[in-house]
Structure formats: C-alpha cells, structure tokens
Amino acid sequence: MHQVLFKRLPGNEDMQLPRKMSELAAGFDVHAAVDEPVTLSPGERKLIPTGFSMAMPAELEAQIRPRSGLAFKHGITCLNSPGTIDADYRGEVKVLLINLGQEPFTIERGERIAQMLFQVVPQIAISEVDQLPDTVRGAGGFGHTGT
C-alpha cells in the first residue's frame, strides 16, 4: 500500500479531503474549495481550487478526471484530462473545469467536482537507436486497419 499525505490549506479546515464514495471506487472525489459560488457559462473554463496540497511516493502520479454525473447531467468536464499531478508537486491541487453544456452551471463550496486516481509510474530507460524493430503494423497510422 502507498501512503499519500494530505494537507488542508489555511481557510479550508471545513473542506473534506478526497475520499472514495464506495468501497470499490477507483477514484477519490475531489471537492471545490471556492470562497463564493462560481458560475461557469457555456463554453467557459475556470481553475477551481480544492483547498489541499499533497505529497505522494516517487513511484506514483495522481490523475484528475471528470465526474461522469456532472458531465452527463450538466456538460461539466475537466480540460487536459486526465490531468497529471507529479509526485514532486507540493502546491494546491486545482481542477480545470469547462462547461460544455447549454446552461450556466454554478459550483458551490464543498461540491464534488472531479475524481482523482493514483497510478504507479513505471521507471523507463530511453535508448536512441538507428533502426527500430519491424512489426506487422509498421508505420500505419490513423484508420489504417479499417473503419
């Protein structure tokens, strides 16, 4: 098991830390730590604070992803999704939301706005070569195997 340390930032003592909403949930729900309601007009994007920072082991990354209910019901989703939080980042976690719906959407303090998943990051060794091994696919790109 990996231990992740969370720190509530000043003025956010009332905020819930990320938490799983069911026993087998993959993601931890993240809450909006806005000081006052924030309205996203259709097509508008805003960076929403969460009120916490964290420290995780070097072998982990955190990914910020949309909540399916907000996306389906209101068209609210995360840009740059999944957004990566690196293990060495210690600033406040923020969520970049956009309103792809047709109506304004208001975000209230404490509202669940995204989910955060933790993933193990493999250690990779990069080697430069003059030629790559052949495969059946080769350089075939978009749509090369049919529709």
Residue pairs with C-beta under 8 A, 6 or more apart in sequence:
2 56
2 57
2 59
2 60
2 118
3 57
4 54
4 55
4 56
4 57
4 60
4 62
4 118
5 54
5 55
5 56
6 17
6 18
6 52
6 53
6 54
7 52
7 53
7 54
7 55
8 15
8 17
8 51
8 52
9 33
9 51
9 52
9 53
9 92
11 35
11 51
12 33
12 51
12 52
14 110
15 31
15 33
15 50
15 51
15 52
15 109
15 110
16 31
16 110
17 52
18 28
18 29
18 30
18 31
18 50
18 52
18 116
19 28
19 29
20 27
20 28
20 29
21 29
26 117
27 65
27 115
27 116
27 117
28 115
28 116
28 117
29 67
29 112
29 114
29 115
29 116
30 50
30 64
30 93
30 95
30 112
30 113
30 114
30 115
30 116
31 50
31 51
31 110
31 111
31 112
31 113
32 38
32 48
32 49
32 50
32 95
32 107
32 108
32 109
32 110
32 111
32 112
32 113
33 48
33 49
33 50
33 51
33 52
33 109
34 48
34 49
34 107
34 108
34 109
35 109
36 109
37 106
37 107
37 108
37 109
38 46
38 48
38 106
38 107
39 104
39 105
39 106
39 107
40 46
40 76
40 97
40 98
40 99
40 104
40 105
40 106
40 107
41 99
41 104
42 75
42 99
42 100
42 101
42 102
42 103
42 104
43 98
43 99
43 100
44 98
44 99
45 79
45 96
45 97
45 98
45 99
46 96
46 97
47 94
47 95
47 96
47 97
48 94
48 95
48 96
48 97
48 107
48 113
49 92
49 94
50 92
50 93
50 94
50 95
51 92
52 92
52 93
53 90
53 91
53 92
53 93
54 62
54 85
54 90
54 93
55 87
55 90
56 62
56 87
56 118
57 87
58 87
58 88
59 87
59 120
59 121
60 87
60 118
60 119
60 120
60 121
61 84
61 85
61 86
61 87
61 118
61 119
61 121
62 84
62 85
62 93
62 116
62 117
62 118
62 119
63 82
63 83
63 84
63 85
63 116
63 117
63 118
63 119
64 78
64 81
64 82
64 83
64 85
64 93
64 95
64 114
64 115
64 116
65 78
65 81
65 82
65 83
65 114
65 115
65 116
65 117
66 76
66 77
66 78
66 81
66 114
66 115
67 76
67 112
67 113
67 114
67 115
70 76
70 77
70 112
70 113
71 77
74 99
74 101
74 103
74 105
75 99
75 100
75 101
75 102
75 105
76 97
76 98
76 99
76 100
76 101
76 105
76 113
77 97
77 98
77 100
78 95
78 96
78 97
78 98
78 114
79 96
79 97
79 98
80 96
82 117
83 95
83 96
85 93
85 116
87 121
93 116
95 113
95 114
97 107
97 113
97 114
99 105
107 113
137 144
137 145
